[in-house]
Amino acid sequence: MRVVRSVAELRIAVKAMREQGLRIGFVPTMGYLHEGHAALIRQSANRCDATVVSIYVNPTQFGPTEDLAKYPQDLEADQNLCLRLGVSLLFLPDTQEMYPSNFQTFIEPGRVAEPLCGKYRPGHFRGVATVVAKLFNMVQPDLAFFGQKDLQQTAVVKRMVRDLNLAVDIAVVPTIRETDGLAMSSRNVYLTPEERRRALSISLALFSAESAFRAGERDAPRLQALVQECLWGVDVLQYCELVDAQSLETIVGQVDRSAALCVAAFVGSTRLIDNILLNPHPEAQGILGVGVSQ
């Protein structure tokens, strides 16, 4: 595994891969890698000839009161995981490399960034779209891999790729969970043991609604109510929304198309997000699972 820290080094390494005719997969991360990231890397390894991973805690997607300063990091462990999983190239830029002095150009992602997390984290997806676009231009991958847990992020990235005619396909990998059901997240490390126990109410609430959906429940307000009734462990519920899985527009009546039940809540001081997909037509493939955007 080769480690590079500058865009110039990255482009030389990627050019060499291209000259060998290799299909390049890309996994952008903010580090503190866990099994969810490992699943993305494995998918890339299965579907591509070479995998590039980036680790960069992007300041432009954090608000002034958010956890940028304390975001967890363990670069040695991250490098060891990438090495074990057969990553070809690890990109470790610093902020001066990503945002040189007098940087001025940002991407505004539009309506898909407005609901859900966008309502509570103004400017977040502007930062996400900008850094992902920059990384795509630097790496120029054939395929880029994102996790379903960050549902709105994947929707923003897919819309950006489509609208700006970027030459990369987006593959979305299902959420990886702990054995007890908690969605894996780098921020789980913030939770105390007691908060960790209470955080389980989020996934259990979503699973309850999923079971009702599989049993035939299609009324959106009732499905949302099922989730809200089970969120006994959260301290602050930011949102519980049932939305169209592609546009993220709220579904107010019957669930007659691919949908997602999405939750964001604070347990203690830690903000957690999770979602489940609800598909009334399971014979139709690829609503957001492992697959490539068109």
N, C-alpha and C positions, 0 to 999 in steps of 0.2 A: 504494500500500500504506500502510495506516494502522498506526502503532505505538502501543500502549498499555501502560501499566505497572501500572495499578491494576484491581482487580475492578470498581470503579464505572465506569471508562471502558470496560472490556470489555463490560459489560452494556448500556451505552448503545449501543455500536457494534453488538452482536449484535441488540439490539431493533430497530434501524433496518433490519438485513438481514431480520429476520422480517417487519417491516411491508411490505417489498417482495415478500414471498412467496418469498424465496430459500431454496434447499436448501443447508444448511451442512455442509461437511466439516471435520474436525478432525484435525490431526497433532500429537500431543504429543511433544516432543523434549527432550533435555538439551543441545542445541547441538552445536557442532563438526560441522556438517552435511556429509554426503558424498552420494554418488550413491544410497546406500540410502535416505536421507531424501528425496532428490529424487524417487525412484520413488513414495514414499508421497504426496508433494505432487502429482505428476502424476496419480496415480489419483484423488485428491480433485478435482483440476481437471477431470478427464474425467467424473466422476460427480456433481458438485455445482455449484451456481451460485456459491458463495463458499467460500473455504478459509481457515480460521483455523489458524495455527501457534503453538504455545507453545514457548518456550525457558526451561527452568528446571532447574538441577542440584539434584535433590531430596535433601537431606541425610538424610532418614529411611530411604532405601533403601541407605545405605552403612553398613557395619560400622566399628568403631573402628580397625581396621588396614587399611581399604581406601583407595582413591585419591581420596576426595572433595577433598582439598586441592590435588591436582595434576591433577584432571580437565581435559582440554584444552578451551580456549575460544578462539573467534575470532568475536566478535560482528559485526564489520564484514563479514567474509566471509559469515557466516550471513545477514545482512540483504540483502546483494547477491544471494545465491542465491534467497532468498524473493522478492525483487523481480523477478528474471528469470523465475521460474516462475509469476508472476501471483498470488501470495498476496494475499488481500484484507486480512487483519488479522493482525498479529504481536503476540503477548502476551509481555511481558518482565517478569514479576513478580520481586520480591525475596523473601527468606525471611520478612520481617516481613509482607508481603502474603499469603503462602501459609500461614504458621503464626504468627498473631498471638500476643502474649504470653499465657501460660497455656493454650495449646492443649492439649486433652486427649483428643480423640476419634480413634480409629484403627479401621480395618477389619481383621478377622482373616480371611484368605482360605480357610482350611480345608485339606482333604486334598490338593487339587491343588497347593498350594504346598509340600508336605512333601518330595517326592523331588527328585532332580536338583540344581539349584542351591539349592533350599530346604534341603537337607541340609547344605550347606557355607556358606550365607550366612543364618544365622538372623536373622529380622526383615526380610530384604530385601523379600519380597513383601507383608508388612504395610505397608511404606513405599510400595511401588508401588501397591497397591490403594487406599491412602488418598489419595495425590496424584492418581491418575487419577480417582477418584470426585469429588474436589474440582474438578478441571478440567472434568469432564463437567457438574457442576452450574453451574459458572461460564459455560461456553461453550454448553451445551445443544445440541450438534450433532445432526444427523440421522444422520451416518455418521462413524465414527472409524477411522483407518487405522493398522495396526501391521504390523511385519515378521515374517516367518516365522523369521528367525534367532533372535529372542527367543521361541522356541516356548512356554516355560513362562509367560512374561509374558502372551502372548496367551491362554493357557488360563485363567490367573488372572483376567484382565480379562473374558473371556467368561462365566466362571462368576459373577463379581460382578454383571455386567449382568443375567444371567438370575435370580440369586437375589434381587437387590434391585429387580427390575422397573424398571431404568433405561431411559429412553426414547431409546436410541441403538443403532444397529446397528454391528457390528464387522466391518470388512473386513481380511483378512489378505493381505499382498502377498508373493510369493515372495522369497527371499533374493537380494540383489544381490551379485555377486562381482567381484573384480578380474579382469583378463584371464587371470591365472594360476590362478584358482579360489579364492583366499583370500576368505572372507566379509568384506564391508566392515564395519568397526567403527571408531568414534571412537578406540578404544584401540589400533588398529594403529599409530598414530603413536609409541607407546612402543617399538616393536620396532626393534632395531638391524638393519642389512642382513643380518647372519648369522642373527639370530633370525627375521627375515622369511622367509628361505629355509627355515628349519626349520619355521616355522609352516605352510607349505604341506602338510606331511605330514598335517595334520588333514583338510583337504578331500580330498586324494588318497585317504586311508584310507576316508572316507565314500563317495567315488565308486567305489572298488573293491567295497565291499559292495553298493552300488546296482547295479553291473554284474552281480554274482553273483545278486542278487535278480531282475533282469530275465531272467537265464538260467534261472531256475527254483528257485533256492535259497530255501527257506522256513523252515529251521531257525534259530530265534532265537540259540541259543548259537554256531552256526557263523558267522552273520552278525556277531555281536559280535566273535568271535575274528578274523575277517578285518580288522576295523577295528583292533583292538589290535595285530595283527602289523605293521601299516603305520605306526604312530605313532612312527616312529624319531626324529622331530625334537622331541618334547616333553620337557620336564624333569620335570614332575609331571603325571600323569594323575589327575584328580579322579574322573571317571566316564566310562564308555562304556556306555550303556544303550539297550536297545530297548524302547520303550514304546508303549502305545496312544496314538494321535495325539490323542485327545480327553480321556481321563481321566488320561493319563500313568502308568497302572499298568503295571508290568513285564510283558512277554510272555516266558514261560518255555519255551514249546513251539514250535508252528508259527505262523508269521505268517499268520493267516487273516482279518485285518481291517486297517483303515488304521493304519499304525504310523509311528513316527519313531525313527531311530537318532540318538542325541544324545551329544555329546562336550563335556566341559569340561576344559581342560588349561592348565598354565602353560608358556609358552615364555619362558625367562628369568624376569623378575618380572611378566610380563604374563599375565593370565588371559584366555583366549579361549574362546568357545563357538561351536558349529556343529551343524547337524543336516541330515539328509535325510529326506524322506518316502518311505515304501514303501507302495504301494497294490496289494494283490493283485487288486483289482477296478477297473482303470483306467477302466472305463466309468462308474463312479460318480463324479460330479463333486463338487468342493468340500470335500475332506477338510480342507484348510487353505490351499489356494491362494487366488487372488483370488476373493473371494466374501463373502457376508454371513452372519453367524451367525444362527441361529434360536433 
